Amino acid sequence: MDLQKILHLIVLIVFVMIAFVAIAFVMKVAFSVLHLALVVAVILALYFGAEALFGKGRR
């Protein structure tokens, strides 16, 4: 194998590693955002549910 093929192989391996790290990072961020959105949705649902149940009694 000549030097250029080895160099191309190294560049390819590095690129694949960077891609995997980037994908893992994006997945982690997306999971965090999804988790946050889920928590907010649950809080809003509970709030509006309580408002619907107990709001009529107050008025």
N, C-alpha and C positions, 0 to 999 in steps of 0.2 A: 504493500500500500504506500502510495506517495503521500507527501506532507499535506497536500491540498485536500485529499479525501479524509484524512485524520482530522484536519481543521474543520471541515464541513460537519463531520460526525460530532465533534466537540460542541460546535455552535448549535447543532440540532438538539443535542442532549440538554444544553443550557437553556435553550428556548423552551423545550418541553417542561423542564423543571420550573421555569418562571411561569409558564402557562398554568401548571398545576397549582402553584402557590397562589396565583391570582384568582383562579377558580375557587380554591378553598377559602380565600379571603372574602370573595364576593358572596359565597354561600353563607359564611359566618355572618356577614353584615345583613344579608337578606333575611337570615333566620332571626337575627336580633330585631330587625324592623318588623318582621311578621309577628314576633312574640309581643313586641310593644303595641302593635296595632290590635292584636288579640286582647291584650289586657285593657286597652282603652275601650274597645268595643264592649267587653264584658262590663266595665264600669258604667259606660253609657247605658247599656241595656238594663242594668240593675237600677240606675238612677231613674230612667224613664219608666221602668216597671213600678218602682216605688211611688213615683209621681202619679202614675195612672191609678194605683191602688189607694194611696193615702191622700192624693191631691183632691179627690172628690169629697172626702170627709171633712177637709178643712174649710172648703168654700161653702 
